[in-house]
Amino acid sequence: MNLAIDTYSFFINFGRHQYKPSNPWTLTRYFDFVIENRLNGIHMDPAHYDPVKDVPILDHFCKENNLYIELGAMEILSDDFMDYFKAAHITGSNILRTFIGGSPDDDPAVMKTRITKSKENLSHILPLAEKYQIKIAVENHIDVTSDELDWLIDFDSPYIGICYDSGNFAAMNENPVKALKRFKDRILCTHLKDVCPKEIYPDAPFFGLVGKQVQFCALGEGILPIQAILSKLLAVKGKDTHITLEIPTPVQSSLSQASLLQQEVDNVLKSIEYIRRGKPRIMDGKKGDNN
């Protein structure tokens, strides 16, 4: 198993989203974390790098340290999507993760239009993806159901599939294990994360469908069968596949900035230890495997 940490796991420290720390992380600090923790690759959230000016930096770091790279792109309908596509080509990232965008609270007609237009855009992108051998991994970004995601990637091409995000399926009130079984042949990359009841962190924003919201937490501290999910992923994708952890820490208003920033790093470190210590059994689907 080759392990990477999505930069969104440090969204609080990076300060590119709703929280703005006084001394935000740079790419260099993330790179240091990757080396210090003996990770095998990097997985970039699109908000954490510039798809034009940061490309040489990303490319040099990965080549110098013999690491693989997987890039994220903004929404399929975003004006700068092709900049991210070009960045993937230049850096040798054979995965480009993207999403629809929006919220489960959006008007259904608005979401239907967005999904339909996104599929139309994908039909134009796929010939380029095949030409440059870049696989487009569409994520359930807490915006679409499994049925909608299935329809969206329904192309006769091995260059489109999904980013399997265990926590996001749970946030959409879907079973992540059933989603894994449904999409197993089309999983191109992962965001492995755990969820817990929103009441665990009452002073932090939560995620998901109204009345079904969850919080995210360090792996092993939530309610998802993470080791079983990982075992099934390795069985489907092979023991040498790339596994990315995405560990969003709740932004608790009761914590000082220093405590919140450190908690984010600690949650990622605990998650790495949990994955490495667990040594999941690779399940073969034979009788007796009930997970």
ChimeraX commands (.cxc) that place a marker at each C-alpha (Angstrom):
marker #1 position 0.00,0.00,0.00 radius 0.5
marker #1 position 1.28,3.45,-0.96 radius 0.5
marker #1 position 0.09,6.20,1.33 radius 0.5
marker #1 position -0.58,9.92,0.79 radius 0.5
marker #1 position -2.34,12.66,2.74 radius 0.5
marker #1 position -4.68,15.03,0.93 radius 0.5
marker #1 position -3.68,18.62,1.65 radius 0.5
marker #1 position -7.27,19.28,2.72 radius 0.5
marker #1 position -6.37,17.37,5.87 radius 0.5
marker #1 position -4.56,20.61,6.77 radius 0.5
marker #1 position -7.21,23.04,5.55 radius 0.5
marker #1 position -7.17,24.89,8.88 radius 0.5
marker #1 position -3.40,25.34,8.81 radius 0.5
marker #1 position -3.40,26.29,5.11 radius 0.5
marker #1 position -6.03,28.97,5.70 radius 0.5
marker #1 position -7.53,28.79,2.21 radius 0.5
marker #1 position -11.03,27.97,3.41 radius 0.5
marker #1 position -13.26,29.26,6.22 radius 0.5
marker #1 position -10.51,29.47,8.87 radius 0.5
marker #1 position -7.69,32.00,8.58 radius 0.5
marker #1 position -4.68,31.32,10.86 radius 0.5
marker #1 position -2.16,34.04,11.58 radius 0.5
marker #1 position 0.72,32.02,10.09 radius 0.5
marker #1 position -0.68,29.75,7.37 radius 0.5
marker #1 position 1.14,26.75,5.98 radius 0.5
marker #1 position 2.98,26.91,2.69 radius 0.5
marker #1 position 3.62,24.04,0.29 radius 0.5
marker #1 position 7.07,23.70,1.87 radius 0.5
marker #1 position 5.55,22.89,5.26 radius 0.5
marker #1 position 3.34,20.24,3.69 radius 0.5
marker #1 position 6.35,18.81,1.87 radius 0.5
marker #1 position 8.22,18.62,5.18 radius 0.5
marker #1 position 5.33,16.68,6.70 radius 0.5
marker #1 position 5.35,14.23,3.78 radius 0.5
marker #1 position 9.07,13.52,4.21 radius 0.5
marker #1 position 8.97,13.41,8.02 radius 0.5
marker #1 position 6.24,10.79,7.95 radius 0.5
marker #1 position 7.69,8.65,5.15 radius 0.5
marker #1 position 4.71,9.02,2.84 radius 0.5
marker #1 position 4.81,7.68,-0.69 radius 0.5
marker #1 position 3.12,10.49,-2.59 radius 0.5
marker #1 position 1.20,13.74,-2.45 radius 0.5
marker #1 position -2.48,14.44,-3.13 radius 0.5
marker #1 position -3.30,18.10,-3.77 radius 0.5
marker #1 position -6.54,19.89,-2.99 radius 0.5
marker #1 position -7.09,22.47,-5.77 radius 0.5
marker #1 position -7.37,25.31,-3.24 radius 0.5
marker #1 position -3.83,24.63,-2.02 radius 0.5
marker #1 position -1.82,25.09,-5.19 radius 0.5
marker #1 position -1.78,27.31,-8.23 radius 0.5
marker #1 position -2.14,25.12,-11.35 radius 0.5
marker #1 position 0.23,27.39,-13.27 radius 0.5
marker #1 position 2.91,28.88,-11.03 radius 0.5
marker #1 position 3.20,25.99,-8.54 radius 0.5
marker #1 position 3.59,23.24,-11.15 radius 0.5
marker #1 position 7.43,23.39,-11.27 radius 0.5
marker #1 position 7.58,23.28,-7.46 radius 0.5
marker #1 position 5.34,20.22,-7.24 radius 0.5
marker #1 position 7.12,18.49,-10.10 radius 0.5
marker #1 position 10.59,19.09,-8.63 radius 0.5
marker #1 position 9.64,17.95,-5.12 radius 0.5
marker #1 position 8.12,14.68,-6.32 radius 0.5
marker #1 position 10.92,13.81,-8.72 radius 0.5
marker #1 position 13.62,14.71,-6.19 radius 0.5
marker #1 position 12.03,12.48,-3.55 radius 0.5
marker #1 position 10.72,9.72,-5.84 radius 0.5
marker #1 position 7.09,10.36,-4.92 radius 0.5
marker #1 position 3.94,9.97,-6.96 radius 0.5
marker #1 position 1.54,12.88,-7.39 radius 0.5
marker #1 position -2.25,13.07,-7.66 radius 0.5
marker #1 position -3.82,16.43,-8.39 radius 0.5
marker #1 position -7.22,17.84,-7.58 radius 0.5
marker #1 position -9.16,20.23,-9.82 radius 0.5
marker #1 position -11.96,22.66,-9.11 radius 0.5
marker #1 position -15.48,21.92,-10.29 radius 0.5
marker #1 position -15.92,20.41,-13.74 radius 0.5
marker #1 position -17.76,23.58,-14.78 radius 0.5
marker #1 position -15.14,25.99,-13.38 radius 0.5
marker #1 position -13.40,28.38,-15.77 radius 0.5
marker #1 position -9.93,27.15,-14.78 radius 0.5
marker #1 position -10.58,23.40,-15.00 radius 0.5
marker #1 position -8.28,23.05,-18.02 radius 0.5
marker #1 position -5.44,24.74,-16.12 radius 0.5
marker #1 position -5.59,21.87,-13.64 radius 0.5
marker #1 position -5.75,19.37,-16.48 radius 0.5
marker #1 position -2.58,20.86,-17.99 radius 0.5
marker #1 position -0.91,20.77,-14.56 radius 0.5
marker #1 position -1.65,17.04,-14.33 radius 0.5
marker #1 position -0.08,16.48,-17.74 radius 0.5
marker #1 position 3.06,18.47,-16.89 radius 0.5
marker #1 position 3.62,16.86,-13.49 radius 0.5
marker #1 position 2.85,13.33,-14.65 radius 0.5
marker #1 position -0.20,12.98,-12.42 radius 0.5
marker #1 position -2.26,10.25,-14.05 radius 0.5
marker #1 position -5.18,11.09,-11.74 radius 0.5
marker #1 position -7.15,14.33,-11.75 radius 0.5
marker #1 position -9.77,14.45,-9.02 radius 0.5
marker #1 position -12.73,16.77,-9.48 radius 0.5
marker #1 position -16.36,17.23,-8.42 radius 0.5
marker #1 position -19.69,18.79,-9.37 radius 0.5
marker #1 position -19.96,21.40,-6.66 radius 0.5
marker #1 position -22.97,22.63,-4.80 radius 0.5
marker #1 position -24.75,21.47,-1.68 radius 0.5
marker #1 position -27.36,18.86,-0.75 radius 0.5
marker #1 position -29.51,21.83,0.25 radius 0.5
marker #1 position -29.53,23.26,-3.28 radius 0.5
marker #1 position -32.72,23.33,-5.30 radius 0.5
marker #1 position -33.08,19.93,-7.08 radius 0.5
marker #1 position -33.64,21.65,-10.44 radius 0.5
marker #1 position -30.40,23.63,-10.01 radius 0.5
marker #1 position -28.47,20.48,-9.16 radius 0.5
marker #1 position -29.97,18.57,-12.09 radius 0.5
marker #1 position -28.85,21.31,-14.48 radius 0.5
marker #1 position -25.37,21.37,-12.95 radius 0.5
marker #1 position -25.01,17.59,-13.22 radius 0.5
marker #1 position -26.26,17.54,-16.82 radius 0.5
marker #1 position -23.88,20.32,-17.89 radius 0.5
marker #1 position -21.01,18.62,-16.05 radius 0.5
marker #1 position -21.61,15.40,-17.96 radius 0.5
marker #1 position -21.63,17.34,-21.21 radius 0.5
marker #1 position -18.29,18.92,-20.28 radius 0.5
marker #1 position -16.87,15.52,-19.40 radius 0.5
marker #1 position -17.80,14.25,-22.86 radius 0.5
marker #1 position -15.49,16.93,-24.30 radius 0.5
marker #1 position -12.73,16.37,-21.73 radius 0.5
marker #1 position -12.54,12.58,-22.08 radius 0.5
marker #1 position -10.89,12.52,-25.53 radius 0.5
marker #1 position -8.09,14.67,-24.09 radius 0.5
marker #1 position -7.91,12.47,-20.99 radius 0.5
marker #1 position -7.45,9.43,-23.21 radius 0.5
marker #1 position -4.86,11.19,-25.36 radius 0.5
marker #1 position -2.74,12.27,-22.39 radius 0.5
marker #1 position -3.56,9.21,-20.24 radius 0.5
marker #1 position -5.02,11.21,-17.37 radius 0.5
marker #1 position -7.87,9.53,-15.50 radius 0.5
marker #1 position -10.69,11.80,-14.33 radius 0.5
marker #1 position -11.86,10.82,-10.82 radius 0.5
marker #1 position -15.20,12.40,-9.92 radius 0.5
marker #1 position -15.89,12.63,-6.21 radius 0.5
marker #1 position -19.15,12.62,-4.31 radius 0.5
marker #1 position -18.33,15.98,-2.72 radius 0.5
marker #1 position -21.41,15.88,-0.50 radius 0.5
marker #1 position -23.27,17.15,-3.55 radius 0.5
marker #1 position -24.58,14.12,-5.45 radius 0.5
marker #1 position -26.16,10.77,-4.67 radius 0.5
marker #1 position -24.67,7.46,-5.78 radius 0.5
marker #1 position -27.29,7.20,-8.52 radius 0.5
marker #1 position -26.34,10.64,-9.83 radius 0.5
marker #1 position -22.64,9.84,-9.63 radius 0.5
marker #1 position -23.21,6.57,-11.47 radius 0.5
marker #1 position -25.03,8.38,-14.29 radius 0.5
marker #1 position -22.42,11.10,-14.43 radius 0.5
marker #1 position -19.49,8.71,-15.08 radius 0.5
marker #1 position -21.44,6.43,-17.41 radius 0.5
marker #1 position -19.06,6.62,-20.36 radius 0.5
marker #1 position -17.44,3.79,-22.26 radius 0.5
marker #1 position -13.95,4.78,-21.18 radius 0.5
marker #1 position -11.41,3.55,-18.60 radius 0.5
marker #1 position -10.33,7.17,-18.17 radius 0.5
marker #1 position -13.25,8.15,-15.99 radius 0.5
marker #1 position -14.25,6.83,-12.59 radius 0.5
marker #1 position -14.61,8.03,-9.03 radius 0.5
marker #1 position -12.64,9.23,-6.06 radius 0.5
marker #1 position -14.02,6.95,-3.35 radius 0.5
marker #1 position -14.64,9.12,-0.27 radius 0.5
marker #1 position -15.93,6.99,2.60 radius 0.5
marker #1 position -16.95,9.95,4.76 radius 0.5
marker #1 position -18.78,11.81,2.02 radius 0.5
marker #1 position -21.02,8.83,1.25 radius 0.5
marker #1 position -21.89,8.70,4.95 radius 0.5
marker #1 position -22.61,12.45,4.93 radius 0.5
marker #1 position -25.09,11.83,2.11 radius 0.5
marker #1 position -26.77,9.22,4.34 radius 0.5
marker #1 position -25.46,6.36,2.19 radius 0.5
marker #1 position -23.62,3.24,3.26 radius 0.5
marker #1 position -19.90,3.61,2.38 radius 0.5
marker #1 position -19.39,-0.17,2.24 radius 0.5
marker #1 position -22.27,-0.59,-0.23 radius 0.5
marker #1 position -20.90,2.33,-2.25 radius 0.5
marker #1 position -17.51,0.63,-2.38 radius 0.5
marker #1 position -19.09,-2.55,-3.71 radius 0.5
marker #1 position -21.15,-0.59,-6.25 radius 0.5
marker #1 position -18.24,1.42,-7.68 radius 0.5
marker #1 position -15.37,-0.99,-7.02 radius 0.5
marker #1 position -14.44,-1.38,-10.68 radius 0.5
marker #1 position -14.39,2.39,-11.19 radius 0.5
marker #1 position -12.44,3.57,-8.14 radius 0.5
marker #1 position -9.45,5.57,-9.36 radius 0.5
marker #1 position -8.31,7.17,-6.10 radius 0.5
marker #1 position -9.47,7.51,-2.51 radius 0.5
marker #1 position -10.29,9.87,0.31 radius 0.5
marker #1 position -10.38,7.56,3.28 radius 0.5
marker #1 position -11.99,9.29,6.25 radius 0.5
marker #1 position -14.08,8.54,9.31 radius 0.5
marker #1 position -17.27,10.15,10.61 radius 0.5
marker #1 position -18.81,10.66,14.02 radius 0.5
marker #1 position -22.11,12.12,15.27 radius 0.5
marker #1 position -22.22,15.90,14.99 radius 0.5
marker #1 position -23.00,16.11,18.72 radius 0.5
marker #1 position -19.40,15.10,19.49 radius 0.5
marker #1 position -18.28,18.57,18.34 radius 0.5
marker #1 position -21.29,20.83,19.02 radius 0.5
marker #1 position -19.25,24.02,18.56 radius 0.5
marker #1 position -18.07,23.19,15.03 radius 0.5
marker #1 position -19.76,23.32,11.60 radius 0.5
marker #1 position -21.09,19.97,10.41 radius 0.5
marker #1 position -21.68,18.35,7.03 radius 0.5
marker #1 position -24.34,16.49,5.08 radius 0.5
marker #1 position -28.07,16.23,4.55 radius 0.5
marker #1 position -30.43,18.14,6.80 radius 0.5
marker #1 position -31.23,15.99,9.80 radius 0.5
marker #1 position -28.46,13.52,8.92 radius 0.5
marker #1 position -25.37,15.68,9.40 radius 0.5
marker #1 position -22.08,14.25,10.62 radius 0.5
marker #1 position -18.67,15.39,11.73 radius 0.5
marker #1 position -15.33,14.10,10.50 radius 0.5
marker #1 position -12.64,12.84,12.85 radius 0.5
marker #1 position -9.36,10.94,13.07 radius 0.5
marker #1 position -9.48,7.44,11.62 radius 0.5
marker #1 position -10.58,4.89,14.20 radius 0.5
marker #1 position -12.34,7.47,16.37 radius 0.5
marker #1 position -15.58,7.41,14.41 radius 0.5
marker #1 position -18.28,4.92,13.47 radius 0.5
marker #1 position -17.12,3.67,10.06 radius 0.5
marker #1 position -15.45,0.23,9.66 radius 0.5
marker #1 position -12.27,1.82,8.30 radius 0.5
marker #1 position -10.05,-1.28,8.48 radius 0.5
marker #1 position -12.68,-3.37,6.69 radius 0.5
marker #1 position -13.10,-0.68,4.03 radius 0.5
marker #1 position -9.34,-0.48,3.55 radius 0.5
marker #1 position -9.10,-4.26,3.27 radius 0.5
marker #1 position -11.74,-4.29,0.57 radius 0.5
marker #1 position -10.04,-1.44,-1.29 radius 0.5
marker #1 position -6.75,-3.35,-1.29 radius 0.5
marker #1 position -8.53,-6.50,-2.43 radius 0.5
marker #1 position -10.09,-4.61,-5.34 radius 0.5
marker #1 position -7.18,-2.38,-6.31 radius 0.5
marker #1 position -4.20,-4.53,-5.26 radius 0.5
marker #1 position -1.90,-4.35,-2.26 radius 0.5
marker #1 position 0.37,-1.78,-3.94 radius 0.5
marker #1 position -2.39,0.68,-4.78 radius 0.5
marker #1 position -2.32,4.34,-3.77 radius 0.5
marker #1 position -4.43,5.13,-0.71 radius 0.5
marker #1 position -5.07,8.75,0.24 radius 0.5
marker #1 position -6.29,9.80,3.68 radius 0.5
marker #1 position -8.38,12.94,3.99 radius 0.5
marker #1 position -8.84,13.94,7.63 radius 0.5
marker #1 position -10.87,17.16,8.04 radius 0.5
marker #1 position -10.68,18.33,11.66 radius 0.5
marker #1 position -13.76,20.04,13.17 radius 0.5
marker #1 position -13.23,23.79,13.54 radius 0.5
marker #1 position -14.17,24.13,17.21 radius 0.5
marker #1 position -14.88,27.68,18.26 radius 0.5
marker #1 position -14.01,26.81,21.87 radius 0.5
marker #1 position -10.35,26.11,21.03 radius 0.5
marker #1 position -7.56,28.65,20.84 radius 0.5
marker #1 position -5.86,29.02,17.48 radius 0.5
marker #1 position -2.75,27.20,18.70 radius 0.5
marker #1 position -4.80,24.29,20.05 radius 0.5
marker #1 position -6.91,24.00,16.91 radius 0.5
marker #1 position -3.90,24.04,14.58 radius 0.5
marker #1 position -2.13,21.40,16.66 radius 0.5
marker #1 position -5.24,19.26,16.88 radius 0.5
marker #1 position -5.42,19.18,13.09 radius 0.5
marker #1 position -1.85,17.90,12.82 radius 0.5
marker #1 position -2.40,15.40,15.65 radius 0.5
marker #1 position -5.52,14.00,13.97 radius 0.5
marker #1 position -3.57,13.32,10.80 radius 0.5
marker #1 position -0.71,11.71,12.73 radius 0.5
marker #1 position -3.16,9.50,14.65 radius 0.5
marker #1 position -4.81,8.48,11.37 radius 0.5
marker #1 position -1.49,7.52,9.78 radius 0.5
marker #1 position -0.61,5.45,12.85 radius 0.5
marker #1 position -4.04,3.80,12.81 radius 0.5
marker #1 position -3.66,2.75,9.17 radius 0.5
marker #1 position -0.11,1.52,9.57 radius 0.5
marker #1 position -0.75,-0.28,12.85 radius 0.5
marker #1 position -3.95,-1.93,11.65 radius 0.5
marker #1 position -2.33,-4.06,8.92 radius 0.5
marker #1 position -5.71,-4.82,7.36 radius 0.5
marker #1 position -6.35,-8.30,6.06 radius 0.5
marker #1 position -6.93,-8.31,2.31 radius 0.5
marker #1 position -10.38,-9.82,1.97 radius 0.5
marker #1 position -11.04,-12.25,-0.84 radius 0.5
marker #1 position -14.83,-12.16,-0.75 radius 0.5
marker #1 position -15.10,-15.83,0.26 radius 0.5
marker #1 position -17.81,-17.14,2.54 radius 0.5
marker #1 position -17.51,-15.69,6.01 radius 0.5
marker #1 position -16.61,-12.15,4.89 radius 0.5
marker #1 position -19.66,-10.33,6.13 radius 0.5
marker #1 position -18.31,-6.76,6.20 radius 0.5
marker link #1:1,2 radius 0.2
marker link #1:2,3 radius 0.2
marker link #1:3,4 radius 0.2
marker link #1:4,5 radius 0.2
marker link #1:5,6 radius 0.2
marker link #1:6,7 radius 0.2
marker link #1:7,8 radius 0.2
marker link #1:8,9 radius 0.2
marker link #1:9,10 radius 0.2
marker link #1:10,11 radius 0.2
marker link #1:11,12 radius 0.2
marker link #1:12,13 radius 0.2
marker link #1:13,14 radius 0.2
marker link #1:14,15 radius 0.2
marker link #1:15,16 radius 0.2
marker link #1:16,17 radius 0.2
marker link #1:17,18 radius 0.2
marker link #1:18,19 radius 0.2
marker link #1:19,20 radius 0.2
marker link #1:20,21 radius 0.2
marker link #1:21,22 radius 0.2
marker link #1:22,23 radius 0.2
marker link #1:23,24 radius 0.2
marker link #1:24,25 radius 0.2
marker link #1:25,26 radius 0.2
marker link #1:26,27 radius 0.2
marker link #1:27,28 radius 0.2
marker link #1:28,29 radius 0.2
marker link #1:29,30 radius 0.2
marker link #1:30,31 radius 0.2
marker link #1:31,32 radius 0.2
marker link #1:32,33 radius 0.2
marker link #1:33,34 radius 0.2
marker link #1:34,35 radius 0.2
marker link #1:35,36 radius 0.2
marker link #1:36,37 radius 0.2
marker link #1:37,38 radius 0.2
marker link #1:38,39 radius 0.2
marker link #1:39,40 radius 0.2
marker link #1:40,41 radius 0.2
marker link #1:41,42 radius 0.2
marker link #1:42,43 radius 0.2
marker link #1:43,44 radius 0.2
marker link #1:44,45 radius 0.2
marker link #1:45,46 radius 0.2
marker link #1:46,47 radius 0.2
marker link #1:47,48 radius 0.2
marker link #1:48,49 radius 0.2
marker link #1:49,50 radius 0.2
marker link #1:50,51 radius 0.2
marker link #1:51,52 radius 0.2
marker link #1:52,53 radius 0.2
marker link #1:53,54 radius 0.2
marker link #1:54,55 radius 0.2
marker link #1:55,56 radius 0.2
marker link #1:56,57 radius 0.2
marker link #1:57,58 radius 0.2
marker link #1:58,59 radius 0.2
marker link #1:59,60 radius 0.2
marker link #1:60,61 radius 0.2
marker link #1:61,62 radius 0.2
marker link #1:62,63 radius 0.2
marker link #1:63,64 radius 0.2
marker link #1:64,65 radius 0.2
marker link #1:65,66 radius 0.2
marker link #1:66,67 radius 0.2
marker link #1:67,68 radius 0.2
marker link #1:68,69 radius 0.2
marker link #1:69,70 radius 0.2
marker link #1:70,71 radius 0.2
marker link #1:71,72 radius 0.2
marker link #1:72,73 radius 0.2
marker link #1:73,74 radius 0.2
marker link #1:74,75 radius 0.2
marker link #1:75,76 radius 0.2
marker link #1:76,77 radius 0.2
marker link #1:77,78 radius 0.2
marker link #1:78,79 radius 0.2
marker link #1:79,80 radius 0.2
marker link #1:80,81 radius 0.2
marker link #1:81,82 radius 0.2
marker link #1:82,83 radius 0.2
marker link #1:83,84 radius 0.2
marker link #1:84,85 radius 0.2
marker link #1:85,86 radius 0.2
marker link #1:86,87 radius 0.2
marker link #1:87,88 radius 0.2
marker link #1:88,89 radius 0.2
marker link #1:89,90 radius 0.2
marker link #1:90,91 radius 0.2
marker link #1:91,92 radius 0.2
marker link #1:92,93 radius 0.2
marker link #1:93,94 radius 0.2
marker link #1:94,95 radius 0.2
marker link #1:95,96 radius 0.2
marker link #1:96,97 radius 0.2
marker link #1:97,98 radius 0.2
marker link #1:98,99 radius 0.2
marker link #1:99,100 radius 0.2
marker link #1:100,101 radius 0.2
marker link #1:101,102 radius 0.2
marker link #1:102,103 radius 0.2
marker link #1:103,104 radius 0.2
marker link #1:104,105 radius 0.2
marker link #1:105,106 radius 0.2
marker link #1:106,107 radius 0.2
marker link #1:107,108 radius 0.2
marker link #1:108,109 radius 0.2
marker link #1:109,110 radius 0.2
marker link #1:110,111 radius 0.2
marker link #1:111,112 radius 0.2
marker link #1:112,113 radius 0.2
marker link #1:113,114 radius 0.2
marker link #1:114,115 radius 0.2
marker link #1:115,116 radius 0.2
marker link #1:116,117 radius 0.2
marker link #1:117,118 radius 0.2
marker link #1:118,119 radius 0.2
marker link #1:119,120 radius 0.2
marker link #1:120,121 radius 0.2
marker link #1:121,122 radius 0.2
marker link #1:122,123 radius 0.2
marker link #1:123,124 radius 0.2
marker link #1:124,125 radius 0.2
marker link #1:125,126 radius 0.2
marker link #1:126,127 radius 0.2
marker link #1:127,128 radius 0.2
marker link #1:128,129 radius 0.2
marker link #1:129,130 radius 0.2
marker link #1:130,131 radius 0.2
marker link #1:131,132 radius 0.2
marker link #1:132,133 radius 0.2
marker link #1:133,134 radius 0.2
marker link #1:134,135 radius 0.2
marker link #1:135,136 radius 0.2
marker link #1:136,137 radius 0.2
marker link #1:137,138 radius 0.2
marker link #1:138,139 radius 0.2
marker link #1:139,140 radius 0.2
marker link #1:140,141 radius 0.2
marker link #1:141,142 radius 0.2
marker link #1:142,143 radius 0.2
marker link #1:143,144 radius 0.2
marker link #1:144,145 radius 0.2
marker link #1:145,146 radius 0.2
marker link #1:146,147 radius 0.2
marker link #1:147,148 radius 0.2
marker link #1:148,149 radius 0.2
marker link #1:149,150 radius 0.2
marker link #1:150,151 radius 0.2
marker link #1:151,152 radius 0.2
marker link #1:152,153 radius 0.2
marker link #1:153,154 radius 0.2
marker link #1:154,155 radius 0.2
marker link #1:155,156 radius 0.2
marker link #1:156,157 radius 0.2
marker link #1:157,158 radius 0.2
marker link #1:158,159 radius 0.2
marker link #1:159,160 radius 0.2
marker link #1:160,161 radius 0.2
marker link #1:161,162 radius 0.2
marker link #1:162,163 radius 0.2
marker link #1:163,164 radius 0.2
marker link #1:164,165 radius 0.2
marker link #1:165,166 radius 0.2
marker link #1:166,167 radius 0.2
marker link #1:167,168 radius 0.2
marker link #1:168,169 radius 0.2
marker link #1:169,170 radius 0.2
marker link #1:170,171 radius 0.2
marker link #1:171,172 radius 0.2
marker link #1:172,173 radius 0.2
marker link #1:173,174 radius 0.2
marker link #1:174,175 radius 0.2
marker link #1:175,176 radius 0.2
marker link #1:176,177 radius 0.2
marker link #1:177,178 radius 0.2
marker link #1:178,179 radius 0.2
marker link #1:179,180 radius 0.2
marker link #1:180,181 radius 0.2
marker link #1:181,182 radius 0.2
marker link #1:182,183 radius 0.2
marker link #1:183,184 radius 0.2
marker link #1:184,185 radius 0.2
marker link #1:185,186 radius 0.2
marker link #1:186,187 radius 0.2
marker link #1:187,188 radius 0.2
marker link #1:188,189 radius 0.2
marker link #1:189,190 radius 0.2
marker link #1:190,191 radius 0.2
marker link #1:191,192 radius 0.2
marker link #1:192,193 radius 0.2
marker link #1:193,194 radius 0.2
marker link #1:194,195 radius 0.2
marker link #1:195,196 radius 0.2
marker link #1:196,197 radius 0.2
marker link #1:197,198 radius 0.2
marker link #1:198,199 radius 0.2
marker link #1:199,200 radius 0.2
marker link #1:200,201 radius 0.2
marker link #1:201,202 radius 0.2
marker link #1:202,203 radius 0.2
marker link #1:203,204 radius 0.2
marker link #1:204,205 radius 0.2
marker link #1:205,206 radius 0.2
marker link #1:206,207 radius 0.2
marker link #1:207,208 radius 0.2
marker link #1:208,209 radius 0.2
marker link #1:209,210 radius 0.2
marker link #1:210,211 radius 0.2
marker link #1:211,212 radius 0.2
marker link #1:212,213 radius 0.2
marker link #1:213,214 radius 0.2
marker link #1:214,215 radius 0.2
marker link #1:215,216 radius 0.2
marker link #1:216,217 radius 0.2
marker link #1:217,218 radius 0.2
marker link #1:218,219 radius 0.2
marker link #1:219,220 radius 0.2
marker link #1:220,221 radius 0.2
marker link #1:221,222 radius 0.2
marker link #1:222,223 radius 0.2
marker link #1:223,224 radius 0.2
marker link #1:224,225 radius 0.2
marker link #1:225,226 radius 0.2
marker link #1:226,227 radius 0.2
marker link #1:227,228 radius 0.2
marker link #1:228,229 radius 0.2
marker link #1:229,230 radius 0.2
marker link #1:230,231 radius 0.2
marker link #1:231,232 radius 0.2
marker link #1:232,233 radius 0.2
marker link #1:233,234 radius 0.2
marker link #1:234,235 radius 0.2
marker link #1:235,236 radius 0.2
marker link #1:236,237 radius 0.2
marker link #1:237,238 radius 0.2
marker link #1:238,239 radius 0.2
marker link #1:239,240 radius 0.2
marker link #1:240,241 radius 0.2
marker link #1:241,242 radius 0.2
marker link #1:242,243 radius 0.2
marker link #1:243,244 radius 0.2
marker link #1:244,245 radius 0.2
marker link #1:245,246 radius 0.2
marker link #1:246,247 radius 0.2
marker link #1:247,248 radius 0.2
marker link #1:248,249 radius 0.2
marker link #1:249,250 radius 0.2
marker link #1:250,251 radius 0.2
marker link #1:251,252 radius 0.2
marker link #1:252,253 radius 0.2
marker link #1:253,254 radius 0.2
marker link #1:254,255 radius 0.2
marker link #1:255,256 radius 0.2
marker link #1:256,257 radius 0.2
marker link #1:257,258 radius 0.2
marker link #1:258,259 radius 0.2
marker link #1:259,260 radius 0.2
marker link #1:260,261 radius 0.2
marker link #1:261,262 radius 0.2
marker link #1:262,263 radius 0.2
marker link #1:263,264 radius 0.2
marker link #1:264,265 radius 0.2
marker link #1:265,266 radius 0.2
marker link #1:266,267 radius 0.2
marker link #1:267,268 radius 0.2
marker link #1:268,269 radius 0.2
marker link #1:269,270 radius 0.2
marker link #1:270,271 radius 0.2
marker link #1:271,272 radius 0.2
marker link #1:272,273 radius 0.2
marker link #1:273,274 radius 0.2
marker link #1:274,275 radius 0.2
marker link #1:275,276 radius 0.2
marker link #1:276,277 radius 0.2
marker link #1:277,278 radius 0.2
marker link #1:278,279 radius 0.2
marker link #1:279,280 radius 0.2
marker link #1:280,281 radius 0.2
marker link #1:281,282 radius 0.2
marker link #1:282,283 radius 0.2
marker link #1:283,284 radius 0.2
marker link #1:284,285 radius 0.2
marker link #1:285,286 radius 0.2
marker link #1:286,287 radius 0.2
marker link #1:287,288 radius 0.2
marker link #1:288,289 radius 0.2
marker link #1:289,290 radius 0.2
marker link #1:290,291 radius 0.2
view
